[in-house]
């Protein structure tokens, strides 16, 4: 059984987004999804819990709620974790 952790600490300020994200992942993967605070743990077998697939689903979720311009998904190379981080936008000064 594969266990993937997704750190959604950055989107906690949005109203109920972490729970909506957990429900979205559960619906799309039909895996065991648990939400403890701002960390979502996805447990399951096969390609439904692959890091690449979960990254694509996370991008789809951010696009669905129009957050794709504000947040991005970062995948660690060695560990089974994904992070949702706020984009650092370059502010032009006049």
ABEGO torsion letter per residue (X at the ends): XBBBBBBAAAAAABBGAAAAAAAAAAAAAGBBBBBBEABBBBBEBEAAABAAAAAAAAAAAAAAAGAAAABBBBBBAABBBBBBBBBBBBBBBX
